[in-house]
């Protein structure tokens, strides 16, 4: 019996590709009319790349992506932390910066090798659980039966709502901002850069390269493009948007024959680039569980891992965006200690480059 994947973002594409690679009959549908052209999630950690090598997508992503080897933290116009992580890599796999649409492209190409194509413009209207299957009704009235239904349809997952699964957590007061821009500055395009107290303001933002002369910028202070234009020599704005920030997690990742993965199961801020990586890790664990017949343990295991990642992301978010002025001296002392300590550098490296 066929498995249905709902949502053709990086998580849904990974689920479908791995199922097809391992010989499972699979269909994947997406309510959008075509592939995304957005860059949004851009930081891909080595663990993710290595796990996607089996289908070929990891190698392709690595060839195109910008290798990240350095970290810079700039406060009030002054670099208070500059690190080179190159000596700490234990193999040749680096963290990369790559636009989301390019990540999706490479996984889609891998999926096509196994004879599966995304059915765009196809919406699921209802899902009914049976004992050993689920009946799915599509927007054209067609009803099909599947062995499993995998919901990868995002933060506002309609499938999660149909199943009555609660999305528990907090909506933040801050409004997030993301931009994808070409810059003319002479920058180090192998560097993740974090900025705080920019030009005398309380604004903080993070930057990651996704092409030569092209960076993705994220902040939790609403539309800050005017401020960005004072920091960088902006040549072209490919994309900019504001969005509501939240830390949330589904109270369970399974309801009968329906499984959740990715943003359908959890959401975080883009502060430390964990959302997509965690989602792809969900996808691979889900396929492992189906293949090994251990789906019963999938929900609890992934929920525990997701909760730990979200807790770390909350700390990272608060450090960058909610620190008090009285802590500025402490922050500079911490940066000095990291600069002086190989042990602390390795610890920070592991925090940045793994889940």
C-alpha positions as CSV (number, residue, x, y, z in Angstrom):
1,X,0.0,0.0,0.0
2,X,1.2,3.5,-0.9
3,X,2.4,6.1,1.6
4,X,1.3,9.7,1.2
5,X,3.5,12.7,2.0
6,X,1.7,16.1,2.3
7,X,4.0,19.1,1.7
8,X,6.9,19.5,-0.7
9,X,9.3,21.6,1.4
10,X,12.7,20.1,2.3
11,X,11.2,17.9,5.0
12,X,8.4,16.4,2.9
13,X,10.8,16.0,-0.1
14,X,13.3,14.2,2.2
15,X,10.6,11.8,3.5
16,X,9.4,11.0,-0.1
17,X,12.9,10.6,-1.5
18,X,14.1,8.2,1.3
19,X,10.9,6.1,1.1
20,X,11.3,5.8,-2.7
21,X,15.0,5.1,-2.4
22,X,14.3,2.2,0.0
23,X,11.6,0.7,-2.2
24,X,8.4,2.0,-0.7
25,X,5.6,3.2,-3.0
26,X,5.1,6.9,-2.2
27,X,3.1,9.9,-3.5
28,X,3.8,13.5,-2.5
29,X,1.4,16.4,-2.9
30,X,1.6,20.1,-2.3
31,X,-1.1,22.7,-2.3
32,X,1.2,25.3,-3.9
33,X,1.2,25.6,-7.7
34,X,4.9,25.1,-8.0
35,X,8.2,24.9,-6.2
36,X,9.2,27.7,-3.8
37,X,11.4,30.5,-5.1
38,X,12.3,31.7,-1.5
39,X,15.6,31.5,0.3
40,X,14.3,31.5,3.9
41,X,16.0,28.5,5.7
42,X,19.6,28.7,4.7
43,X,22.0,27.2,7.2
44,X,22.7,23.4,6.7
45,X,24.8,21.6,9.3
46,X,27.2,18.7,8.4
47,X,25.0,16.1,10.0
48,X,22.2,17.0,7.6
49,X,24.5,17.0,4.5
50,X,26.0,13.6,5.4
51,X,22.5,12.0,5.9
52,X,21.4,13.2,2.5
53,X,24.4,11.8,0.7
54,X,22.8,8.4,0.3
55,X,20.2,9.8,-2.2
56,X,22.7,12.1,-3.8
57,X,21.2,15.4,-2.6
58,X,23.9,15.9,0.1
59,X,26.8,15.9,-2.4
60,X,24.9,18.3,-4.8
61,X,24.1,20.7,-2.0
62,X,27.6,20.7,-0.7
63,X,29.0,21.5,-4.2
64,X,26.8,24.5,-4.5
65,X,26.7,25.8,-0.9
66,X,29.0,28.3,0.7
67,X,31.3,26.6,3.2
68,X,31.1,28.2,6.6
69,X,34.4,28.1,8.6
70,X,34.3,31.3,10.6
71,X,32.2,33.1,13.2
72,X,32.1,36.8,14.0
73,X,30.2,38.7,16.7
74,X,30.0,42.4,16.3
75,X,28.7,44.6,19.1
76,X,28.1,48.4,18.6
77,X,30.4,48.4,15.5
78,X,33.2,46.5,17.1
79,X,34.1,42.8,16.7
80,X,34.3,41.3,20.1
81,X,34.6,37.7,18.9
82,X,36.3,36.3,15.8
83,X,36.8,32.6,15.4
84,X,38.1,30.2,12.8
85,X,36.6,26.8,13.2
86,X,38.5,25.1,10.3
87,X,40.9,23.2,12.5
88,X,37.9,21.7,14.5
89,X,36.3,20.0,11.6
90,X,36.9,16.2,12.0
91,X,36.2,15.5,8.4
92,X,35.7,17.3,5.1
93,X,32.0,18.1,5.6
94,X,31.4,21.8,6.4
95,X,28.3,23.7,7.4
96,X,27.0,25.4,4.3
97,X,24.9,28.4,3.5
98,X,22.4,27.6,0.7
99,X,19.1,29.2,-0.3
100,X,16.0,27.1,0.6
101,X,14.8,26.9,-3.0
102,X,18.2,25.4,-4.0
103,X,18.0,22.8,-1.2
104,X,14.5,21.9,-2.4
105,X,15.8,21.7,-6.0
106,X,18.5,19.2,-5.2
107,X,16.3,16.9,-3.1
108,X,13.6,17.1,-5.8
109,X,16.2,16.0,-8.4
110,X,17.1,13.1,-6.2
111,X,13.4,12.2,-5.9
112,X,12.9,12.2,-9.6
113,X,15.7,9.6,-10.0
114,X,13.4,7.2,-8.2
115,X,10.5,7.9,-10.5
116,X,8.5,10.1,-8.2
117,X,7.3,13.7,-9.0
118,X,5.6,16.2,-6.8
119,X,1.8,16.6,-7.5
120,X,1.6,20.4,-7.2
121,X,-1.7,22.2,-6.8
122,X,-3.3,19.2,-5.0
123,X,-4.9,19.9,-1.6
124,X,-6.0,17.4,1.0
125,X,-9.5,18.1,2.4
126,X,-9.8,15.4,5.0
127,X,-8.0,12.4,6.5
128,X,-9.9,9.6,8.2
129,X,-7.9,7.1,10.3
130,X,-8.7,3.4,10.0
131,X,-7.1,0.6,12.0
132,X,-4.3,-0.2,9.5
133,X,-4.7,2.6,6.9
134,X,-6.1,6.1,6.4
135,X,-8.6,7.4,3.8
136,X,-7.6,10.7,2.3
137,X,-10.1,13.0,0.4
138,X,-8.6,15.5,-2.1
139,X,-10.0,18.8,-3.3
140,X,-11.2,17.2,-6.5
141,X,-13.3,14.8,-4.6
142,X,-11.1,11.7,-5.1
143,X,-10.7,9.4,-2.1
144,X,-7.6,7.2,-1.8
145,X,-6.4,4.8,0.9
146,X,-2.9,4.9,2.2
147,X,-0.8,2.8,4.6
148,X,0.6,6.0,6.2
149,X,0.0,9.7,5.8
150,X,3.0,12.0,6.6
151,X,2.1,15.6,7.4
152,X,4.9,18.0,6.4
153,X,2.6,20.9,5.7
154,X,4.3,23.5,7.9
155,X,3.6,25.6,11.0
156,X,0.0,26.1,10.1
157,X,-0.5,22.4,9.3
158,X,-4.1,21.7,8.4
159,X,-3.5,18.0,8.9
160,X,-2.3,18.5,12.5
161,X,-5.5,20.5,13.1
162,X,-7.7,17.7,11.5
163,X,-6.1,15.2,13.9
164,X,-6.9,17.4,16.9
165,X,-3.2,17.6,17.8
166,X,-2.4,20.6,20.0
167,X,0.5,22.9,19.0
168,X,1.8,24.0,22.4
169,X,4.2,26.8,23.2
170,X,4.5,30.6,23.1
171,X,3.9,33.3,20.5
172,X,6.6,35.9,20.9
173,X,5.9,39.6,21.1
174,X,8.7,40.3,18.6
175,X,8.1,40.3,14.9
176,X,10.7,38.5,12.9
177,X,12.3,39.9,9.8
178,X,14.2,38.0,7.0
179,X,15.9,39.4,3.9
180,X,17.9,37.9,1.0
181,X,20.2,40.5,-0.5
182,X,23.1,41.0,-2.8
183,X,25.9,43.2,-1.3
184,X,28.8,45.0,-2.8
185,X,31.0,45.0,0.3
186,X,34.2,43.1,0.6
187,X,33.0,40.5,3.0
188,X,34.3,37.1,4.2
189,X,31.9,34.8,2.5
190,X,32.7,31.8,4.7
191,X,31.6,33.6,7.9
192,X,28.4,33.6,10.0
193,X,28.2,37.1,11.5
194,X,26.0,38.2,14.4
195,X,25.5,41.9,15.1
196,X,24.0,43.6,18.2
197,X,23.5,47.2,19.3
198,X,23.7,48.3,15.6
199,X,24.4,51.9,15.0
200,X,23.3,52.9,18.5
201,X,20.0,50.9,18.4
202,X,18.9,47.8,20.3
203,X,18.6,45.9,17.1
204,X,20.4,42.5,16.7
205,X,20.6,40.5,13.5
206,X,22.4,37.5,12.1
207,X,23.9,37.0,8.6
208,X,24.9,33.9,6.6
209,X,26.3,33.8,3.0
210,X,24.3,31.8,0.5
211,X,26.2,32.8,-2.7
212,X,29.2,35.0,-3.5
213,X,28.1,38.5,-2.7
214,X,24.7,37.3,-1.5
215,X,23.6,36.9,2.1
216,X,20.6,36.0,4.1
217,X,19.8,38.2,7.1
218,X,17.4,37.5,10.0
219,X,16.3,39.6,13.0
220,X,13.6,39.7,15.6
221,X,13.0,43.4,15.3
222,X,10.5,43.7,12.4
223,X,11.4,45.5,9.2
224,X,14.9,46.8,9.5
225,X,15.8,47.2,5.9
226,X,16.7,50.9,6.3
227,X,19.1,49.9,9.0
228,X,20.6,47.1,6.9
229,X,21.2,49.6,4.1
230,X,23.3,51.7,6.5
231,X,25.4,48.6,7.5
232,X,25.8,47.0,4.0
233,X,26.2,48.2,0.5
234,X,22.9,46.7,-0.7
235,X,22.9,46.1,-4.5
236,X,19.7,44.1,-4.8
237,X,16.9,42.8,-2.5
238,X,15.8,39.4,-3.7
239,X,13.3,38.9,-0.9
240,X,12.2,40.5,2.4
241,X,9.4,39.7,4.8
242,X,8.2,40.1,8.4
243,X,6.6,37.2,10.3
244,X,5.3,36.2,13.7
245,X,7.9,34.5,15.9
246,X,7.0,31.5,18.0
247,X,8.4,28.5,19.9
248,X,5.9,25.7,19.6
249,X,5.7,21.9,19.5
250,X,3.0,19.4,18.8
251,X,1.9,17.5,21.9
252,X,2.3,14.3,19.9
253,X,3.8,13.4,16.5
254,X,1.4,10.6,15.7
255,X,-2.3,10.1,15.6
256,X,-3.3,6.7,14.2
257,X,-1.8,6.3,10.7
258,X,-0.8,10.0,10.5
259,X,2.7,11.1,11.4
260,X,4.1,14.6,11.8
261,X,7.5,15.9,10.8
262,X,9.2,19.3,10.4
263,X,7.4,22.5,11.1
264,X,4.1,20.6,11.4
265,X,5.6,19.1,14.6
266,X,7.7,22.1,15.9
267,X,8.7,25.7,15.1
268,X,11.5,27.9,16.3
269,X,13.0,31.2,15.4
270,X,15.8,31.4,12.7
271,X,18.3,32.6,15.3
272,X,20.5,29.5,15.3
273,X,19.4,27.8,12.0
274,X,17.9,24.7,13.6
275,X,14.4,24.5,12.2
276,X,15.1,22.9,8.8
277,X,17.9,20.7,10.1
278,X,15.7,19.3,12.8
279,X,12.9,18.7,10.3
280,X,15.1,16.8,7.9
281,X,16.4,14.8,10.9
282,X,12.7,14.0,11.7
283,X,12.2,12.9,8.1
284,X,15.0,10.4,8.1
285,X,14.1,9.1,11.6
286,X,10.5,8.7,10.4
287,X,11.5,6.6,7.3
288,X,13.8,4.5,9.5
289,X,10.9,3.8,11.8
290,X,8.6,2.8,9.0
291,X,11.3,0.6,7.5
292,X,12.1,-1.1,10.8
293,X,8.5,-1.4,12.1
294,X,9.2,0.8,15.1
295,X,6.7,3.7,14.4
296,X,5.2,3.3,17.9
297,X,8.4,4.8,19.3
298,X,8.8,7.6,16.7
299,X,6.6,10.2,18.4
300,X,8.1,10.1,21.9
301,X,11.7,9.9,20.6
302,X,11.4,12.8,18.2
303,X,9.4,14.9,20.6
304,X,12.2,14.6,23.2
305,X,14.8,15.5,20.7
306,X,12.7,18.4,19.4
307,X,12.1,19.7,22.9
308,X,15.9,19.8,23.6
309,X,16.6,21.7,20.3
310,X,13.8,24.2,21.1
311,X,15.2,24.8,24.6
312,X,18.6,25.6,23.1
313,X,17.0,27.9,20.5
314,X,15.1,29.8,23.2
315,X,18.4,30.5,25.0
316,X,20.2,31.6,21.8
317,X,17.2,33.9,21.0
318,X,17.2,35.5,24.4
319,X,21.0,36.0,24.4
320,X,20.9,37.9,21.1
321,X,17.6,39.8,21.5
322,X,16.7,40.1,25.1
323,X,20.0,40.8,27.0
324,X,19.9,43.7,29.3
325,X,22.3,46.6,29.0
326,X,23.8,45.7,32.4
327,X,25.0,42.4,31.0
328,X,27.1,44.0,28.2
329,X,30.3,43.7,30.3
330,X,29.6,40.1,31.1
331,X,28.9,39.4,27.4
332,X,32.3,40.9,26.4
333,X,34.0,38.9,29.1
334,X,32.4,35.7,27.8
335,X,33.6,36.5,24.3
336,X,37.1,37.1,25.5
337,X,37.0,33.8,27.4
338,X,35.9,31.9,24.3
339,X,38.6,33.6,22.2
340,X,41.3,32.5,24.8
341,X,40.0,28.9,25.4
342,X,40.3,26.1,22.8
343,X,37.9,24.1,25.0
344,X,35.2,26.7,24.9
345,X,35.7,27.2,21.2
346,X,35.2,23.5,20.6
347,X,32.1,23.5,22.8
348,X,30.7,26.5,20.9
349,X,31.6,24.8,17.6
350,X,29.6,21.7,18.5
351,X,26.7,23.8,19.5
352,X,26.6,25.7,16.2
353,X,27.3,22.8,13.9
354,X,25.2,20.0,15.3
355,X,21.7,19.5,16.6
